C-alpha cells in the first residue's frame, strides 16, 4: 500500500470536492449555466487553485485524466483471449461504458446523460479518446503483426476512437455501436 503524504491527500480531496461540486452545479443549472468562478466559490477555493487542479477548464471536472480510458482500450486489445478477434474485444470494451452500458449504476446515469446532452463535454470526451490513438495503434500493430505506421493500423485506431462520438447520441447507442462494429468487421483484418 502506498502511503500518501498530507499534501497529496489534500490535493486529492480538493480535486474530489471540485468534481462533486461541479457535477452538482451542472446538474442543477446546466453546464452552460455554471461558471468556473461559481464552482470555485462553492468549493471554497480560489479560481487560481481550481485551474491548478484542472488546467483544461470546467470540462475536465467531469472526467478523469484519460488514463483509465487509455489503459482500458489498450487492455481490451492486449488482454483478450487468443480466440477473440480484436474488433470483438473492442466492441465488448465500448459496450461496457457510458451510453452503451446496460448495467451502469443508477448514480452514474445523471453524469452520463449530462455528457451525452452537452456538446462541450462530448467534445472534451472526444479529445480524451483521440489522445489514446498512438497507444491503441501500437497495440493493434503488435497484435496484428502489421507495422505501427501501416495505414490500415492507423485508420482502424482513428476510426475506433471516433465511435463514441458517432454513436453515443444515437436514439439506441448500443444498436449504433453494433452497426459500426459490424461495418468494421467486414473490412478487418486487411487483405494482403
PyMOL CGO cylinders between C-alpha atoms (Angstrom):
from pymol import cmd
from pymol.cgo import CYLINDER

trace = [
    CYLINDER, 0.00, 0.00, 0.00, 1.32, 3.42, -0.94, 0.3, 1, 1, 1, 1, 1, 1,
    CYLINDER, 1.32, 3.42, -0.94, 1.35, 5.87, 1.92, 0.3, 1, 1, 1, 1, 1, 1,
    CYLINDER, 1.35, 5.87, 1.92, 0.48, 9.28, 0.51, 0.3, 1, 1, 1, 1, 1, 1,
    CYLINDER, 0.48, 9.28, 0.51, 1.68, 12.38, 2.25, 0.3, 1, 1, 1, 1, 1, 1,
    CYLINDER, 1.68, 12.38, 2.25, -0.56, 15.08, 3.63, 0.3, 1, 1, 1, 1, 1, 1,
    CYLINDER, -0.56, 15.08, 3.63, -0.03, 17.34, 0.62, 0.3, 1, 1, 1, 1, 1, 1,
    CYLINDER, -0.03, 17.34, 0.62, -1.07, 14.61, -1.83, 0.3, 1, 1, 1, 1, 1, 1,
    CYLINDER, -1.07, 14.61, -1.83, -4.10, 13.71, 0.28, 0.3, 1, 1, 1, 1, 1, 1,
    CYLINDER, -4.10, 13.71, 0.28, -5.16, 17.37, 0.32, 0.3, 1, 1, 1, 1, 1, 1,
    CYLINDER, -5.16, 17.37, 0.32, -4.75, 17.62, -3.46, 0.3, 1, 1, 1, 1, 1, 1,
    CYLINDER, -4.75, 17.62, -3.46, -6.88, 14.52, -3.96, 0.3, 1, 1, 1, 1, 1, 1,
    CYLINDER, -6.88, 14.52, -3.96, -9.51, 15.80, -1.55, 0.3, 1, 1, 1, 1, 1, 1,
    CYLINDER, -9.51, 15.80, -1.55, -9.63, 19.20, -3.29, 0.3, 1, 1, 1, 1, 1, 1,
    CYLINDER, -9.63, 19.20, -3.29, -9.99, 17.55, -6.69, 0.3, 1, 1, 1, 1, 1, 1,
    CYLINDER, -9.99, 17.55, -6.69, -12.73, 15.24, -5.40, 0.3, 1, 1, 1, 1, 1, 1,
    CYLINDER, -12.73, 15.24, -5.40, -14.58, 18.21, -3.90, 0.3, 1, 1, 1, 1, 1, 1,
    CYLINDER, -14.58, 18.21, -3.90, -14.25, 20.18, -7.16, 0.3, 1, 1, 1, 1, 1, 1,
    CYLINDER, -14.25, 20.18, -7.16, -15.61, 17.22, -9.17, 0.3, 1, 1, 1, 1, 1, 1,
    CYLINDER, -15.61, 17.22, -9.17, -18.58, 16.79, -6.82, 0.3, 1, 1, 1, 1, 1, 1,
    CYLINDER, -18.58, 16.79, -6.82, -19.42, 20.49, -6.72, 0.3, 1, 1, 1, 1, 1, 1,
    CYLINDER, -19.42, 20.49, -6.72, -19.11, 20.88, -10.50, 0.3, 1, 1, 1, 1, 1, 1,
    CYLINDER, -19.11, 20.88, -10.50, -21.32, 17.87, -11.22, 0.3, 1, 1, 1, 1, 1, 1,
    CYLINDER, -21.32, 17.87, -11.22, -23.97, 19.04, -8.74, 0.3, 1, 1, 1, 1, 1, 1,
    CYLINDER, -23.97, 19.04, -8.74, -23.99, 22.57, -10.20, 0.3, 1, 1, 1, 1, 1, 1,
    CYLINDER, -23.99, 22.57, -10.20, -24.06, 21.30, -13.79, 0.3, 1, 1, 1, 1, 1, 1,
    CYLINDER, -24.06, 21.30, -13.79, -27.00, 19.02, -12.99, 0.3, 1, 1, 1, 1, 1, 1,
    CYLINDER, -27.00, 19.02, -12.99, -28.85, 21.83, -11.18, 0.3, 1, 1, 1, 1, 1, 1,
    CYLINDER, -28.85, 21.83, -11.18, -28.18, 24.69, -13.62, 0.3, 1, 1, 1, 1, 1, 1,
    CYLINDER, -28.18, 24.69, -13.62, -26.98, 23.08, -16.84, 0.3, 1, 1, 1, 1, 1, 1,
    CYLINDER, -26.98, 23.08, -16.84, -23.38, 23.02, -17.98, 0.3, 1, 1, 1, 1, 1, 1,
    CYLINDER, -23.38, 23.02, -17.98, -23.59, 26.40, -19.75, 0.3, 1, 1, 1, 1, 1, 1,
    CYLINDER, -23.59, 26.40, -19.75, -25.30, 27.96, -16.73, 0.3, 1, 1, 1, 1, 1, 1,
    CYLINDER, -25.30, 27.96, -16.73, -22.29, 27.45, -14.46, 0.3, 1, 1, 1, 1, 1, 1,
    CYLINDER, -22.29, 27.45, -14.46, -19.05, 29.42, -14.43, 0.3, 1, 1, 1, 1, 1, 1,
    CYLINDER, -19.05, 29.42, -14.43, -15.63, 28.40, -13.18, 0.3, 1, 1, 1, 1, 1, 1,
    CYLINDER, -15.63, 28.40, -13.18, -15.91, 31.16, -10.58, 0.3, 1, 1, 1, 1, 1, 1,
    CYLINDER, -15.91, 31.16, -10.58, -19.16, 29.67, -9.26, 0.3, 1, 1, 1, 1, 1, 1,
    CYLINDER, -19.16, 29.67, -9.26, -17.56, 26.23, -8.96, 0.3, 1, 1, 1, 1, 1, 1,
    CYLINDER, -17.56, 26.23, -8.96, -14.55, 27.68, -7.14, 0.3, 1, 1, 1, 1, 1, 1,
    CYLINDER, -14.55, 27.68, -7.14, -16.75, 29.69, -4.77, 0.3, 1, 1, 1, 1, 1, 1,
    CYLINDER, -16.75, 29.69, -4.77, -18.99, 26.72, -3.99, 0.3, 1, 1, 1, 1, 1, 1,
    CYLINDER, -18.99, 26.72, -3.99, -15.91, 24.54, -3.37, 0.3, 1, 1, 1, 1, 1, 1,
    CYLINDER, -15.91, 24.54, -3.37, -14.42, 27.30, -1.18, 0.3, 1, 1, 1, 1, 1, 1,
    CYLINDER, -14.42, 27.30, -1.18, -11.22, 27.70, -3.20, 0.3, 1, 1, 1, 1, 1, 1,
    CYLINDER, -11.22, 27.70, -3.20, -9.80, 30.39, -5.45, 0.3, 1, 1, 1, 1, 1, 1,
    CYLINDER, -9.80, 30.39, -5.45, -10.19, 30.31, -9.21, 0.3, 1, 1, 1, 1, 1, 1,
    CYLINDER, -10.19, 30.31, -9.21, -6.39, 30.07, -9.45, 0.3, 1, 1, 1, 1, 1, 1,
    CYLINDER, -6.39, 30.07, -9.45, -6.43, 26.97, -7.26, 0.3, 1, 1, 1, 1, 1, 1,
    CYLINDER, -6.43, 26.97, -7.26, -9.19, 25.46, -9.41, 0.3, 1, 1, 1, 1, 1, 1,
    CYLINDER, -9.19, 25.46, -9.41, -7.07, 25.94, -12.53, 0.3, 1, 1, 1, 1, 1, 1,
    CYLINDER, -7.07, 25.94, -12.53, -4.05, 24.48, -10.74, 0.3, 1, 1, 1, 1, 1, 1,
    CYLINDER, -4.05, 24.48, -10.74, -6.07, 21.29, -10.30, 0.3, 1, 1, 1, 1, 1, 1,
    CYLINDER, -6.07, 21.29, -10.30, -7.79, 21.34, -13.70, 0.3, 1, 1, 1, 1, 1, 1,
    CYLINDER, -7.79, 21.34, -13.70, -5.87, 23.45, -16.21, 0.3, 1, 1, 1, 1, 1, 1,
    CYLINDER, -5.87, 23.45, -16.21, -8.17, 22.27, -19.03, 0.3, 1, 1, 1, 1, 1, 1,
    CYLINDER, -8.17, 22.27, -19.03, -11.13, 24.15, -17.52, 0.3, 1, 1, 1, 1, 1, 1,
    CYLINDER, -11.13, 24.15, -17.52, -14.53, 23.12, -16.33, 0.3, 1, 1, 1, 1, 1, 1,
    CYLINDER, -14.53, 23.12, -16.33, -14.95, 20.31, -18.88, 0.3, 1, 1, 1, 1, 1, 1,
    CYLINDER, -14.95, 20.31, -18.88, -12.15, 18.41, -17.16, 0.3, 1, 1, 1, 1, 1, 1,
    CYLINDER, -12.15, 18.41, -17.16, -14.09, 18.39, -13.89, 0.3, 1, 1, 1, 1, 1, 1,
    CYLINDER, -14.09, 18.39, -13.89, -16.43, 15.75, -15.28, 0.3, 1, 1, 1, 1, 1, 1,
    CYLINDER, -16.43, 15.75, -15.28, -13.73, 13.36, -16.49, 0.3, 1, 1, 1, 1, 1, 1,
    CYLINDER, -13.73, 13.36, -16.49, -10.64, 11.67, -15.15, 0.3, 1, 1, 1, 1, 1, 1,
    CYLINDER, -10.64, 11.67, -15.15, -7.32, 12.50, -16.79, 0.3, 1, 1, 1, 1, 1, 1,
    CYLINDER, -7.32, 12.50, -16.79, -7.92, 9.93, -19.54, 0.3, 1, 1, 1, 1, 1, 1,
    CYLINDER, -7.92, 9.93, -19.54, -5.51, 7.36, -18.13, 0.3, 1, 1, 1, 1, 1, 1,
    CYLINDER, -5.51, 7.36, -18.13, -8.31, 4.94, -17.23, 0.3, 1, 1, 1, 1, 1, 1,
    CYLINDER, -8.31, 4.94, -17.23, -9.78, 5.02, -20.73, 0.3, 1, 1, 1, 1, 1, 1,
    CYLINDER, -9.78, 5.02, -20.73, -6.31, 4.61, -22.29, 0.3, 1, 1, 1, 1, 1, 1,
    CYLINDER, -6.31, 4.61, -22.29, -5.46, 1.64, -20.08, 0.3, 1, 1, 1, 1, 1, 1,
    CYLINDER, -5.46, 1.64, -20.08, -8.87, 0.09, -20.74, 0.3, 1, 1, 1, 1, 1, 1,
    CYLINDER, -8.87, 0.09, -20.74, -8.82, 0.30, -24.51, 0.3, 1, 1, 1, 1, 1, 1,
    CYLINDER, -8.82, 0.30, -24.51, -5.24, -0.98, -24.78, 0.3, 1, 1, 1, 1, 1, 1,
    CYLINDER, -5.24, -0.98, -24.78, -6.04, -3.81, -22.34, 0.3, 1, 1, 1, 1, 1, 1,
    CYLINDER, -6.04, -3.81, -22.34, -9.08, -4.74, -24.44, 0.3, 1, 1, 1, 1, 1, 1,
    CYLINDER, -9.08, -4.74, -24.44, -6.72, -5.43, -27.35, 0.3, 1, 1, 1, 1, 1, 1,
    CYLINDER, -6.72, -5.43, -27.35, -3.78, -6.92, -25.48, 0.3, 1, 1, 1, 1, 1, 1,
    CYLINDER, -3.78, -6.92, -25.48, -5.58, -8.97, -22.81, 0.3, 1, 1, 1, 1, 1, 1,
    CYLINDER, -5.58, -8.97, -22.81, -8.26, -10.63, -24.92, 0.3, 1, 1, 1, 1, 1, 1,
    CYLINDER, -8.26, -10.63, -24.92, -8.29, -14.38, -25.31, 0.3, 1, 1, 1, 1, 1, 1,
    CYLINDER, -8.29, -14.38, -25.31, -6.34, -15.68, -28.32, 0.3, 1, 1, 1, 1, 1, 1,
    CYLINDER, -6.34, -15.68, -28.32, -9.61, -16.79, -29.94, 0.3, 1, 1, 1, 1, 1, 1,
    CYLINDER, -9.61, -16.79, -29.94, -11.30, -13.41, -29.60, 0.3, 1, 1, 1, 1, 1, 1,
    CYLINDER, -11.30, -13.41, -29.60, -10.89, -11.12, -32.62, 0.3, 1, 1, 1, 1, 1, 1,
    CYLINDER, -10.89, -11.12, -32.62, -9.56, -7.63, -31.94, 0.3, 1, 1, 1, 1, 1, 1,
    CYLINDER, -9.56, -7.63, -31.94, -12.76, -5.95, -33.07, 0.3, 1, 1, 1, 1, 1, 1,
    CYLINDER, -12.76, -5.95, -33.07, -14.89, -8.17, -30.85, 0.3, 1, 1, 1, 1, 1, 1,
    CYLINDER, -14.89, -8.17, -30.85, -12.74, -7.21, -27.87, 0.3, 1, 1, 1, 1, 1, 1,
    CYLINDER, -12.74, -7.21, -27.87, -13.03, -3.52, -28.71, 0.3, 1, 1, 1, 1, 1, 1,
    CYLINDER, -13.03, -3.52, -28.71, -16.79, -3.84, -29.17, 0.3, 1, 1, 1, 1, 1, 1,
    CYLINDER, -16.79, -3.84, -29.17, -17.04, -5.52, -25.76, 0.3, 1, 1, 1, 1, 1, 1,
    CYLINDER, -17.04, -5.52, -25.76, -14.93, -2.74, -24.21, 0.3, 1, 1, 1, 1, 1, 1,
    CYLINDER, -14.93, -2.74, -24.21, -17.14, 0.05, -25.54, 0.3, 1, 1, 1, 1, 1, 1,
    CYLINDER, -17.14, 0.05, -25.54, -20.37, -1.83, -24.76, 0.3, 1, 1, 1, 1, 1, 1,
    CYLINDER, -20.37, -1.83, -24.76, -19.46, -1.73, -21.07, 0.3, 1, 1, 1, 1, 1, 1,
    CYLINDER, -19.46, -1.73, -21.07, -19.09, 2.05, -21.00, 0.3, 1, 1, 1, 1, 1, 1,
    CYLINDER, -19.09, 2.05, -21.00, -21.21, 5.19, -20.87, 0.3, 1, 1, 1, 1, 1, 1,
    CYLINDER, -21.21, 5.19, -20.87, -24.21, 5.36, -23.18, 0.3, 1, 1, 1, 1, 1, 1,
    CYLINDER, -24.21, 5.36, -23.18, -23.85, 1.71, -24.25, 0.3, 1, 1, 1, 1, 1, 1,
    CYLINDER, -23.85, 1.71, -24.25, -23.80, 0.09, -20.82, 0.3, 1, 1, 1, 1, 1, 1,
    CYLINDER, -23.80, 0.09, -20.82, -26.94, -1.68, -19.68, 0.3, 1, 1, 1, 1, 1, 1,
    CYLINDER, -26.94, -1.68, -19.68, -25.68, -2.16, -16.14, 0.3, 1, 1, 1, 1, 1, 1,
    CYLINDER, -25.68, -2.16, -16.14, -24.43, 1.34, -15.33, 0.3, 1, 1, 1, 1, 1, 1,
    CYLINDER, -24.43, 1.34, -15.33, -25.02, 2.04, -11.63, 0.3, 1, 1, 1, 1, 1, 1,
    CYLINDER, -25.02, 2.04, -11.63, -28.05, 4.35, -11.24, 0.3, 1, 1, 1, 1, 1, 1,
    CYLINDER, -28.05, 4.35, -11.24, -25.93, 7.03, -9.54, 0.3, 1, 1, 1, 1, 1, 1,
    CYLINDER, -25.93, 7.03, -9.54, -23.79, 7.32, -12.70, 0.3, 1, 1, 1, 1, 1, 1,
    CYLINDER, -23.79, 7.32, -12.70, -26.71, 7.84, -15.10, 0.3, 1, 1, 1, 1, 1, 1,
    CYLINDER, -26.71, 7.84, -15.10, -27.12, 11.61, -14.46, 0.3, 1, 1, 1, 1, 1, 1,
    CYLINDER, -27.12, 11.61, -14.46, -23.43, 12.22, -15.23, 0.3, 1, 1, 1, 1, 1, 1,
    CYLINDER, -23.43, 12.22, -15.23, -23.60, 10.08, -18.38, 0.3, 1, 1, 1, 1, 1, 1,
    CYLINDER, -23.60, 10.08, -18.38, -26.73, 11.89, -19.53, 0.3, 1, 1, 1, 1, 1, 1,
    CYLINDER, -26.73, 11.89, -19.53, -25.13, 15.28, -18.85, 0.3, 1, 1, 1, 1, 1, 1,
    CYLINDER, -25.13, 15.28, -18.85, -22.15, 14.34, -21.02, 0.3, 1, 1, 1, 1, 1, 1,
    CYLINDER, -22.15, 14.34, -21.02, -24.34, 13.00, -23.83, 0.3, 1, 1, 1, 1, 1, 1,
    CYLINDER, -24.34, 13.00, -23.83, -26.52, 16.12, -24.00, 0.3, 1, 1, 1, 1, 1, 1,
    CYLINDER, -26.52, 16.12, -24.00, -23.73, 18.71, -23.60, 0.3, 1, 1, 1, 1, 1, 1,
    CYLINDER, -23.73, 18.71, -23.60, -21.73, 19.47, -26.77, 0.3, 1, 1, 1, 1, 1, 1,
    CYLINDER, -21.73, 19.47, -26.77, -18.71, 20.90, -24.88, 0.3, 1, 1, 1, 1, 1, 1,
    CYLINDER, -18.71, 20.90, -24.88, -18.47, 17.76, -22.73, 0.3, 1, 1, 1, 1, 1, 1,
    CYLINDER, -18.47, 17.76, -22.73, -18.85, 15.45, -25.74, 0.3, 1, 1, 1, 1, 1, 1,
    CYLINDER, -18.85, 15.45, -25.74, -16.06, 17.35, -27.50, 0.3, 1, 1, 1, 1, 1, 1,
    CYLINDER, -16.06, 17.35, -27.50, -13.82, 17.06, -24.44, 0.3, 1, 1, 1, 1, 1, 1,
    CYLINDER, -13.82, 17.06, -24.44, -14.53, 13.32, -24.29, 0.3, 1, 1, 1, 1, 1, 1,
    CYLINDER, -14.53, 13.32, -24.29, -13.66, 13.10, -27.98, 0.3, 1, 1, 1, 1, 1, 1,
    CYLINDER, -13.66, 13.10, -27.98, -10.30, 14.75, -27.31, 0.3, 1, 1, 1, 1, 1, 1,
    CYLINDER, -10.30, 14.75, -27.31, -9.65, 12.27, -24.49, 0.3, 1, 1, 1, 1, 1, 1,
    CYLINDER, -9.65, 12.27, -24.49, -10.42, 9.38, -26.87, 0.3, 1, 1, 1, 1, 1, 1,
    CYLINDER, -10.42, 9.38, -26.87, -8.15, 10.85, -29.56, 0.3, 1, 1, 1, 1, 1, 1,
    CYLINDER, -8.15, 10.85, -29.56, -5.28, 11.03, -27.07, 0.3, 1, 1, 1, 1, 1, 1,
    CYLINDER, -5.28, 11.03, -27.07, -5.40, 7.21, -26.99, 0.3, 1, 1, 1, 1, 1, 1,
    CYLINDER, -5.40, 7.21, -26.99, -4.54, 6.89, -30.69, 0.3, 1, 1, 1, 1, 1, 1,
    CYLINDER, -4.54, 6.89, -30.69, -0.76, 6.28, -30.51, 0.3, 1, 1, 1, 1, 1, 1,
    CYLINDER, -0.76, 6.28, -30.51, -1.08, 3.60, -27.81, 0.3, 1, 1, 1, 1, 1, 1,
    CYLINDER, -1.08, 3.60, -27.81, -4.06, 1.92, -29.48, 0.3, 1, 1, 1, 1, 1, 1,
    CYLINDER, -4.06, 1.92, -29.48, -2.26, 1.89, -32.83, 0.3, 1, 1, 1, 1, 1, 1,
    CYLINDER, -2.26, 1.89, -32.83, 0.81, 0.33, -31.18, 0.3, 1, 1, 1, 1, 1, 1,
    CYLINDER, 0.81, 0.33, -31.18, -1.36, -2.38, -29.58, 0.3, 1, 1, 1, 1, 1, 1,
    CYLINDER, -1.36, -2.38, -29.58, -3.16, -3.06, -32.88, 0.3, 1, 1, 1, 1, 1, 1,
    CYLINDER, -3.16, -3.06, -32.88, 0.18, -3.30, -34.68, 0.3, 1, 1, 1, 1, 1, 1,
    CYLINDER, 0.18, -3.30, -34.68, 1.62, -5.68, -32.09, 0.3, 1, 1, 1, 1, 1, 1,
    CYLINDER, 1.62, -5.68, -32.09, -1.44, -7.91, -32.16, 0.3, 1, 1, 1, 1, 1, 1,
    CYLINDER, -1.44, -7.91, -32.16, -1.90, -7.92, -35.94, 0.3, 1, 1, 1, 1, 1, 1,
    CYLINDER, -1.90, -7.92, -35.94, 1.74, -8.24, -36.96, 0.3, 1, 1, 1, 1, 1, 1,
    CYLINDER, 1.74, -8.24, -36.96, 1.45, -5.16, -39.14, 0.3, 1, 1, 1, 1, 1, 1,
    CYLINDER, 1.45, -5.16, -39.14, 3.88, -2.25, -38.81, 0.3, 1, 1, 1, 1, 1, 1,
    CYLINDER, 3.88, -2.25, -38.81, 2.70, 0.52, -36.46, 0.3, 1, 1, 1, 1, 1, 1,
    CYLINDER, 2.70, 0.52, -36.46, 2.72, 3.05, -39.29, 0.3, 1, 1, 1, 1, 1, 1,
    CYLINDER, 2.72, 3.05, -39.29, 0.68, 0.86, -41.65, 0.3, 1, 1, 1, 1, 1, 1,
    CYLINDER, 0.68, 0.86, -41.65, -2.26, 2.90, -42.97, 0.3, 1, 1, 1, 1, 1, 1,
    CYLINDER, -2.26, 2.90, -42.97, -4.69, 0.11, -42.02, 0.3, 1, 1, 1, 1, 1, 1,
    CYLINDER, -4.69, 0.11, -42.02, -3.50, 0.15, -38.39, 0.3, 1, 1, 1, 1, 1, 1,
    CYLINDER, -3.50, 0.15, -38.39, -3.61, 3.92, -38.12, 0.3, 1, 1, 1, 1, 1, 1,
    CYLINDER, -3.61, 3.92, -38.12, -7.01, 4.09, -39.83, 0.3, 1, 1, 1, 1, 1, 1,
    CYLINDER, -7.01, 4.09, -39.83, -8.53, 1.44, -37.59, 0.3, 1, 1, 1, 1, 1, 1,
    CYLINDER, -8.53, 1.44, -37.59, -7.21, 3.12, -34.43, 0.3, 1, 1, 1, 1, 1, 1,
    CYLINDER, -7.21, 3.12, -34.43, -8.50, 6.50, -35.53, 0.3, 1, 1, 1, 1, 1, 1,
    CYLINDER, -8.50, 6.50, -35.53, -11.90, 5.21, -36.60, 0.3, 1, 1, 1, 1, 1, 1,
    CYLINDER, -11.90, 5.21, -36.60, -12.41, 3.13, -33.46, 0.3, 1, 1, 1, 1, 1, 1,
    CYLINDER, -12.41, 3.13, -33.46, -11.71, 6.21, -31.35, 0.3, 1, 1, 1, 1, 1, 1,
    CYLINDER, -11.71, 6.21, -31.35, -14.40, 8.14, -33.27, 0.3, 1, 1, 1, 1, 1, 1,
    CYLINDER, -14.40, 8.14, -33.27, -17.06, 5.55, -32.43, 0.3, 1, 1, 1, 1, 1, 1,
    CYLINDER, -17.06, 5.55, -32.43, -18.21, 7.15, -29.15, 0.3, 1, 1, 1, 1, 1, 1,
    CYLINDER, -18.21, 7.15, -29.15, -18.73, 10.47, -30.90, 0.3, 1, 1, 1, 1, 1, 1,
    CYLINDER, -18.73, 10.47, -30.90, -20.50, 8.85, -33.85, 0.3, 1, 1, 1, 1, 1, 1,
    CYLINDER, -20.50, 8.85, -33.85, -22.83, 6.62, -31.86, 0.3, 1, 1, 1, 1, 1, 1,
    CYLINDER, -22.83, 6.62, -31.86, -23.12, 7.94, -28.30, 0.3, 1, 1, 1, 1, 1, 1,
    CYLINDER, -23.12, 7.94, -28.30, -26.04, 10.26, -29.02, 0.3, 1, 1, 1, 1, 1, 1,
    CYLINDER, -26.04, 10.26, -29.02, -27.98, 7.89, -31.28, 0.3, 1, 1, 1, 1, 1, 1,
    CYLINDER, -27.98, 7.89, -31.28, -31.53, 7.02, -30.17, 0.3, 1, 1, 1, 1, 1, 1,
    CYLINDER, -31.53, 7.02, -30.17, -30.24, 3.50, -29.44, 0.3, 1, 1, 1, 1, 1, 1,
    CYLINDER, -30.24, 3.50, -29.44, -26.50, 3.88, -28.74, 0.3, 1, 1, 1, 1, 1, 1,
    CYLINDER, -26.50, 3.88, -28.74, -25.92, 0.13, -28.28, 0.3, 1, 1, 1, 1, 1, 1,
    CYLINDER, -25.92, 0.13, -28.28, -27.52, -0.67, -31.65, 0.3, 1, 1, 1, 1, 1, 1,
    CYLINDER, -27.52, -0.67, -31.65, -25.50, 2.10, -33.32, 0.3, 1, 1, 1, 1, 1, 1,
    CYLINDER, -25.50, 2.10, -33.32, -22.33, 0.73, -31.70, 0.3, 1, 1, 1, 1, 1, 1,
    CYLINDER, -22.33, 0.73, -31.70, -23.15, -2.74, -33.04, 0.3, 1, 1, 1, 1, 1, 1,
    CYLINDER, -23.15, -2.74, -33.04, -23.77, -1.45, -36.55, 0.3, 1, 1, 1, 1, 1, 1,
    CYLINDER, -23.77, -1.45, -36.55, -20.42, 0.37, -36.67, 0.3, 1, 1, 1, 1, 1, 1,
    CYLINDER, -20.42, 0.37, -36.67, -18.54, -2.70, -35.44, 0.3, 1, 1, 1, 1, 1, 1,
    CYLINDER, -18.54, -2.70, -35.44, -20.38, -4.86, -38.00, 0.3, 1, 1, 1, 1, 1, 1,
    CYLINDER, -20.38, -4.86, -38.00, -19.16, -2.48, -40.68, 0.3, 1, 1, 1, 1, 1, 1,
    CYLINDER, -19.16, -2.48, -40.68, -15.59, -2.65, -39.39, 0.3, 1, 1, 1, 1, 1, 1,
    CYLINDER, -15.59, -2.65, -39.39, -15.63, -6.43, -39.08, 0.3, 1, 1, 1, 1, 1, 1,
    CYLINDER, -15.63, -6.43, -39.08, -16.41, -6.77, -42.78, 0.3, 1, 1, 1, 1, 1, 1,
    CYLINDER, -16.41, -6.77, -42.78, -13.16, -4.97, -43.62, 0.3, 1, 1, 1, 1, 1, 1,
    CYLINDER, -13.16, -4.97, -43.62, -10.77, -6.07, -40.85, 0.3, 1, 1, 1, 1, 1, 1,
    CYLINDER, -10.77, -6.07, -40.85, -8.21, -7.55, -40.89, 0.3, 1, 1, 1, 1, 1, 1,
    CYLINDER, -8.21, -7.55, -40.89, -6.97, -6.04, -44.15, 0.3, 1, 1, 1, 1, 1, 1,
    CYLINDER, -6.97, -6.04, -44.15, -6.29, -8.41, -47.01, 0.3, 1, 1, 1, 1, 1, 1,
    CYLINDER, -6.29, -8.41, -47.01, -2.69, -8.64, -48.17, 0.3, 1, 1, 1, 1, 1, 1,
]
cmd.load_cgo(trace, "trace")
